[in-house]
Amino acid sequence: MAKKFTKEKILALIPARKGSERIINKNIVKLSNHPLIAYTINVAKKSKIFDKIVVSTDSNIYSKISQNYGAEVPFLRPKNISTSTSPDYQWVNFTIKQLEKKGFFFSHFFILRPTSPFRKVSTIIDAWKKFKRNKTAESLRAVELCKQHPGKMWLKSHGFIKPFFPGKKNKQPFYNLQFKSLPKILVQNASLEISKIGVLKLYKSITGKKIIPYFTKDIEGFDINDQYDLKLANYLAKKNKIKIKK
């Protein structure tokens, strides 16, 4: 039987598997003077909208660091759903079910990924307000305007290249047009996602079919994936005076 709520109960989920490849131990690598994951835990706590802030990790070391900065790690994630190809649905569904076994039930969950350390407290709150205002939305996803347009991307085939995203405007293929002439394409970023708990069972997915956009600004959608990103993130953290008070 579905759990009934008199008000929303919101869970913050912060994924932090150990096995990153391009940056070893990426989720706890130092950004300024703190491990990367600390920045996401910090803004989640400051937003004051979450009933629980849970880090999903397969690492005891990550667990201790996360708890030190104020998140909960009530259990470790199994290794078989912590690979580089494991879909998000697996660890999210596992975490929700384990929490329910412990008597904790939620109406909604956020996913706040550690690789986006520059999201603001106000953004988390604003995104939640936008989601609540839309009575038919099942999920919300952070997006921004795509800077590398798929209309100018190619696939290699038998020694030649062909357009990845074929399309024409004024009888000209997209790849021969100026950027401003192309259709506006949005790309998701890692800063935040919101979903109703019910989508997990209904769609076997972390998102429903009715997904609304949340447009992030400036560096909030910045995502750390490789060493160059990390160097740039350290520069941005210093320039924007990003700090943590434990």
Secondary structure, 3 states (H helix, E strand, C coil): CCCCCCCCCEEEEEECCCCCCCCCCHHHCEECCEEHHHHHHHHHHHHCCCCEEEEECCCHHHHHHHHHCCCECCCCCCHHHCCCCCCHHHHHHHHHHHHHHCCCCCCEEEECCCCCCCCCHHHHHHHHHHHHHCCCCCEEEEEEECCCCHHHCEEEECCEEEECCCCEECCEEHHHCCHHHCCCCEEEEEEEEEEECHHHHHHCCCCCCCEEEEECCCCCCCCCCCHHHHHHHHHHHHHCCCCCCC
